Amino acid sequence: MSNTRRSFLKTSGLGLVPALFPGLPAMAGDFNSDNFDPSNRFVKFYGDGELFEPKEYLEILGQLEVKGLIEKDRYGTGGSVEALEKEMARRTGKEKAIFLPSGTMANQLAISLLSQQRSKVFVQDLSHVYRDEADAAQTVFGKRLVPLGMNASHFTAKELIAAVNDLPKQEVFDAGIGAVSIEHPVRRADGRMVPMEEIKAISAFCKSRQIPLHLDGARLFMASAWSGTSIQAYSQYFDTVYISLYKYLGAAAGAVLCGPAALINQVPHLIKVHGGAMYGNWTNAAMALHRLEGFENRLEKSIQVFNAFKAGVEQIKGVQITAYPDGTNIYLLTLPAGTDGAAFQKKMRERHKIVLGRPDAAGKVQLTVNETLLYRSTEELISAFKDGLKV
């Protein structure tokens, strides 16, 4: 980190939060101390991070520009984009990284390049690649996705081995196994993680059969924070790794794909032919690079705040917060029987600036932990819930 960047982190809004809440790490560096007031911010128990409004986004970029921390790129080359790519390559331990406009493009280009002419790709049934990418693998890239682990967060190494070994018995023509793709953690499975022992076993099997392995790590920082396993430790088991820039790093869009240089060097041409080449990407890259600074510390503190909050609100009769097995930052809140969920949700938002989903008929609603919890003290959060339940 340069001296210029160090001095900025000391003089910008990053230095304000510790003064307001002693012991808390610097948060996001979103505003100067003159106009950043956490009590005016909404605590959002949904999503993986802060999503900025246009005015806020522009203010942050303005501060970075004044400090000389933004440099424009040209079609993704140089400037803040290159700086972000180098940082992501370092964090994942991969040779090279590249900025892409979307996670779908990152996943699809990685799988296509890893597979080459081989057509079959094994994926989780609940994965983003299988469920949420508009059949791009089939319609654009000529790949046949083979789902495993039906309605589960993951498939096991045993399931994969059986599926691979069974192919010659099931199909007359051998079109080849191109790759295996794993999403970790899995959003459609309430943010559940793939157990590390399964990742290791799947990786070992793939290496033994020379089958490339891709990681859809859009929310990999969440898995790292809740498991205690570093980004690089996870990445070592995969040939390619995709990480989202907007889910929790504040960017308005964008993704980074990391992997071997020989593969990453092929991506720029594919971005162009698929219509993803944008003249300037610096606005998203600069934001993500800025918010990467201290993000893991802020997320760790957010977990500490949530754990203390959980212990406090569970003292309220009828309130329970449950973690999902192998879960990350998504929890299930159960409210006291008879609570008017709509009135509770409205009161929390209007009186306490705390945003929640609407509880269902059984009084249950998901809570998602993110760094917006640092906008209030634990005591304030607990007090707000106590008041909110008096509907």
N, C-alpha and C positions, 0 to 999 in steps of 0.2 A: 504494500500500500504506500502510495507516495506521500511526501510531507504535505503537499497541497491538500490531499484528501483527508489526512489526519486533522489538519487545521480546520477544514470545513466541518468535520464531524464534531469537533469541539465547540465550534461557534454557531452551528445551526441549531434547529429545533431538537436535534438528538440529545442535546445537553439539558433540555428542559424537564423531561419526565423524571429523571432521578431526583431533581430538586423537589418536585411535587410529591413523589412517592419514594422516599429514601429506600435504597436497596434494589430498586428496579433498574434493569439495564436500559440503555438508550433504546427508544422504540423505533420510529420510522424516519425521523428527520424530515417530516412532512412540512413543517412550518417554522418560521422564525419564532423566537420566544415571545415576540411582541403580540403575535396573533394566534398562537397555538394554545387552545384551551381544551384539555381532554374532557372536561365536564360537559362541553358542548358537542362532543362527538357521540355518535350512536355506538353502543356495544351491540354487535351483531352475532347472535348465536346461530348463524348459518354461514355457509361458505368457508373457505380455507384461509381467507385473509381479507384485508381492506381493499375494496374496489372504489376508486376515487371518482368523484364527480369531475366534469371537465374543468371547472374553475380551479379545483384543488390540484388536479393533474398539471395544469399549466403553471400554477404557482410553484410547485415542486421543481418542474423543469426550469423555470425562471431562476430559481435559487442555484441550481446546478450550473446553469450557463454562466451566471455572474461569477461563480467560483472557478470557472474554467474546467468544469468536469463533464462537459458535453463536446463531442467532436462528431461531425456528420460523417456518414458513410456514403458510398456510391454503389448502389445495387448490392448492398451487403458487404462491401469490401472496405476495410479500414475503419477508423474512428471508434466510436463507442461500441459498435457491433463487434469489431475484432477484439476489443478489450473484454467484452462479455464472453465471447467464444473461448478465449484463452483461459478465463477464470473458470468456466464450466468444464473445460477439458482438464484443468488442474484438479478440480473438486471430484471429478469422476475417475481420474487416473487414466483417462483415455488419451490417445495420441492427438486427436483433433476434434473440434466441435464446429457446428455451423448453425446459424440462425435461420429459422423457417417461419413463415407467416402463421402456421397453425400446427396443432398437435396431430391432427389427422394426416396432414402431409408428411410430418416427421415419421409417424408410424408406417405409413404406406410406402414411402420411399426406402426406409430402412429394410422393411420386409422384402420389398421387390429386389433390392440390391443384394441382400443376403441370400435370397432364394435363387437368383439368376434364372435359369431356364426350368428349374424344378417347380412343380405346381402346387404341391400340398403344403399347407401351413397349419400347424396345430395351435389352437388358441383356447382360452377359457370361454365357456359358454356365456358368462356374464361380462366378458371383457368389452371395453370400448371398441376395440378393433372389430369384434364380431357383431356388436349390437348397435353401434352409434356412428359408423363411418360410411353409411349409405351404400354398403356393398362395394366399396371402392376396390377392394382387393380382387373381387371377381370381375367387375365390369370394366375396370380401367387397366388392371395389371395382370389379369389372367390367372389369378391364384385361386385355389380352392381351399377355403377355410374349413378346418375340421375341428368342431368344438368338443372339448372334454370337460369333465367336472360339471355335469348338468345342474344348473340352479345352485351351484356352490361357489364359494369365493375362489377356489383353485382346484386344479387337478393335481394328483400325486405323481411322483416319479414312477410308481408302480403302474398307474393308469396309462401314462405316456408310453412306457416300455411295452406294455401289452398291446396298445394301439399300433405302435410301430411294427412290432413283430407279427401282428395279425394281418397287416396289409397284403402280403403276398397271397394269403388265403382268400381275401375278400375281393380283390380286384385283378382282372386279367392283365391289364397293361400297367406297367410301372412308370408313372409320370414323375416319380422322384419326390422326396421330402425336401422342401426348400428351407424351412425354418420352423422354429418354435417361438411363439410370442407369449410373454407373461406380463399382465398388468399387475402392478404392486405399488400401493394398496388398490383395492377394487372399489370404485365408487358405487357401482350397482349392488355391491354386497355390503353396504353401510360402512365403507372404508376399511374393511377387513384386510389384513395382511396375509401374504403367502408365508407360511412358516419357513424359517431359515433352513431347517433341515431338508425341506422339500426343494428349495432353491438350489442348495448344494447338490442334492442327489440328481435333480433334473439337469443341472449344468454338467455334472460328471458324465451322465449318460450321453448328453448331446455331444460332448467332446469326444467320447469314445466312438461315436458314430459319425463324427464330423458333420453334425447338424448345427447350423448357426442358431444363436439364441438372442432374441431381442427383448429389451425391457421397456414396456410402456410405464415409465416412471413419472408420469405427469405430476403425481403427488408424492414423489419419492422423499421429499423433505419431511412430510408427515410421517411416513414409515420410519424414517431415521430417528425422528424425535421421540416417537412412542416405543420404538424397539431398542434404542441405544446403539444401533448399528450405523456406522458412518456411511455417507453417500458413496465413498470410494470402496468401502468393504462390500456393499451391495453390488456396485458396478463391475467388480472384478469377475463376477460369475457370468457376465453377459458380453456379447460381441458389440452390441450397440445399445445406447441408452437415450431415451427422450425425456426431457424435463420441461414442464409448462412454465411460462413466464407470467401468466395473468392470474392463475388460481390463487397465488399467495405472495407474488413478488410485485404486485401493484401495476404491472404493465397492462396496457389496454389490449394487447394481443401478442402472440409470438410464442415460439418454442425453440428449444435448442436440442440438436441431435449430436451425440458424442459417439466416437468409435475410432477404428483404425484409419489412418490417413488415406490409405488406398481406397477405402470405401467413401469416406467423407469428400474426397476430391471429385467424386463423380456426381455429387449432389447438386452443385450449382447449375449444371446443364439441365438436370431433371426439374429443378425448381422453375427454370425458364420455360421449358416446353409444357409444363403443366400450369402456366399462368400465374406463378407465385412470385415472380421477380418484381420487387418494388424498388423504386429509385432510392428512397430513403427509409431506413429502418431505425434510425438513431433515437427517435422518441421512445420507443418501447425498450430498446436495448439499454439506454441510459437509465431509465427508471428501474429496470430489473437489476442492473449492476449496482445502482445506488442502494436499493433496498436489500440486496444480498448482504451488505455490510451489517453484521450483527444480527442477522435474521435468526440464526439458530439459537442465539442467546435469548432473543426476545420470545421465541417459541417455547423454549425451556421455561422461562419465567411465566408464560401464559399457562402452561401446564400446572405449575406450582399454584398459581392463583386459582385455577379451576378446581384443583384438588381441595384447597382450603374452602372455596365456595361450596363445593359439593358436600363437604362435611358439615358446613353451617346450615345449608338449606334442608338437609336431610333431618335436621332437628325439628323441622316443621312437621306436624302430624300429617301423615298421608303422602308426604313427598318422598320420592325415591329417584335416584339417578343411577342408571345401570350401564355398565360398559359392555360392548359387544365382544364376544370371544375373538381373540387375535385382532382386536380393534385398534383404531388410531384415534382421530380427533372427533368422532361422532359418538354421542351417547344418547340414551333414551330417558327422557324425563317423564315421570308419572306424577300427576297432580292429585290432590285430595279428591275423593269421591264427591261428586256433585258440583265441582268447580265449573263455572261458566267460562269455557275456554275462550270464546270470542271476546268476552268482556275483559278477561285476564290479559289476553294478547294486546288489546287496545290500550288498557291502562298502562301496561309496561312500556309501550312505545310512547304514548303521549305524556305520561308523567315522569318516566324515568329514562327515556331515550334508550331503551333496551328492545331490540328487535328479535322476535321469536316467530316461529311458524305457528299456525293455529292448531291447538290440541285437537285430537280426534274425539269421537264420542266416548271413548274409554279414558279420556284425560291424559293421553300420551302424545308427546311431541319430541322430535329429535333436537338435541343441542349440539352444535358444532363448535369446537374450541379453536380459537384463532387469536391473533395478537390484539384484536379490538378489546379483549378483556382487560388489557392494561390501561384502558381509558378510565377505569374506576378502581378504587380500592376494593379489597375483598369484602370489607365491612359494608361498603356502599351497595355492592351487588346483593349481598344477603339481605340487607335492609329493604332493598327495592323489591325483592321477591316476597318478603313477608307482607309488605304493603300491597303488592299486586294481588295477592291471594285474598285480600279483604274486599272482594268484589260483591 
